[in-house]
Amino acid sequence: MKIVIIGGSFAGIQGAITSREYYPEAEIVLLEKQPEIGYIPGSLALFLQGKVNALDQLHWRTAEELRNDYQIDVRCNQQVVALEAENQIRLDTNETVPFDRLIVATGSGQFSRYSLKDPQEPQARIVRFKTRSEAQLLVDQLPTVAKIAIIGAGQVGLELAEGLAIIGKQVHLFESNSQLLFRYLDEEMTEPLVKAVEAKGVVLQLNTFVEELVETEEVVTLTTAEKQEEFDLVLIATSVRPDNSLWENALTLNDDGTIWVDQWMQTSRTNVFAVGDAVQVIFRPTGESMYSSLVNNALRTAKVAAVNLAGPKQEDQGTLRTVGNQLFGYYVGSTGLTESEGIFYPTKITSQVAELSVSLLSPEKQRVKLIFDNETEQLLGAQIVSPAPVLEKINQLAEAIRLKQTKTSLRQSEEYFHPALNLPETLFLRGEDRHAN
């Protein structure tokens, strides 16, 4: 069997590795349009924050590792232009690559409604930064700029704002929504984070839609409903989305442009699979299909697709959209349903919010929110914002949601105790009767 994988980010690499595990005799080819594979999208902030010394450290896997450790034929600088009927793909060189099974892992991009120059132009002042080459162009410009606007206050926008503030830039953060991290946190959970962002000198402009960007050689003029303002640089950190126009004549697409797949990650062509940011996934709390650009979804769907290449064996179980991050001195975690999404849940939900001590010996408080089905008392969602590193709790709560645990079973859950690390009672028991809605 010849397996061809298009895309060399998390989903494509995981698809290649899992394919080798299940089909040791297969010929496996991975095609990537960039000069390298495995660059971690959105990781530029780690460099700005001084957590790594060079962008070259921000790779999950390299082509050499896949070639040497897994015998994967990795081919970079390969631009696919068509999926043809004869079980082959065509490259921009007019070369064709045949396959028995194809995995489409083409990911997503930072597409913008604003007019942008060629992203490879060194002095472009409206900047994207998802790829390694784009990130390098941004880094090269930073010494010559002082005032920077970031559009989008999700995880990536906040990470960038913090990194740029650390290196002394004047940062303005624009968000069209009324709160930070609206996909993952309810508004009251963001209050400590808002204060921390503003304390770092970042000008936070929530509920502000950027209507227009006009770029000249010297500045970018940013227009909102209230005013115009000039910036040396504007960074686009809005939500990513896939560009699947390449497949629209060969595969069935959903209304949002994602590739339609079944529970086996199989597309409308039985020997073609699609994974990661190219597809929708099932949101487990509601059972609805949704687009969710997360590494955990990329890895899971790639594994499922690889397992099923020789025939359906494993269904994708969907996502709880579990995230964790460290932003402006806070550890932020979320999994499952938020209260603001309760309108999409079939029955009534309830929530409880509590400010809880991190440990017996620490004065630090963590803010915890739990979402329950009002009738069954089943846990549906959880959020944590804490100055202390407690994000392992989010993984535990995600597992509790997956196992459909209720308040009764959570009352009997077991955790270790150490006075310097936690308290004798579990997180649920300490917050159960406080601020209940």
Disulfide bonds with the S-S distance in Angstrom:
none
